[in-house]
């Protein structure tokens, strides 16, 4: 690889955003003679297969155009993998919490005590969880990590929140 992962991320983020998605993560690993570029994308209303295909084409075109213009950002042949984050993705950004409104989640607090409840609201300053029928608001500064809890018989979300 001829550029660092942060540099490659900076180059590719505008391409992903132009397709209407957020670049959640990018990793580059060696796989024999090839390089595997893994890109995770997401957006507020969820990523469809069409979104993944569109982002994949746009990223492939951008990487190929860079190669055609001279030594590209990747020194070897590459395999591009584009997908959406799974349910086990940690909730690290306000948008992650917002996208999971209505879902059961656990917030690990700085004081060490986890708090599990339904995400009622999320804004740029913190989250509100419904815990045992009462709402509790946490500032992001007080949360060390978060994770969605998988529910096999999840209650129906209000109309428009799916």
Secondary structure, DSSP 8 states (H G I E B T S, - for coil): --S-HHHHHHHHHHHHHHTT-EEEEEEEEEETTEEEEEEEEE-TT---HHHHHHHHHHHHHHHHHHHHTSS-SSSS-EEEEEEE--TT----SHHHHHHTTTSEEEEEETTS-EEEEEEEEE-SSEEEEEETTEEEEEEGGGEEEEEE---TT-----TT--
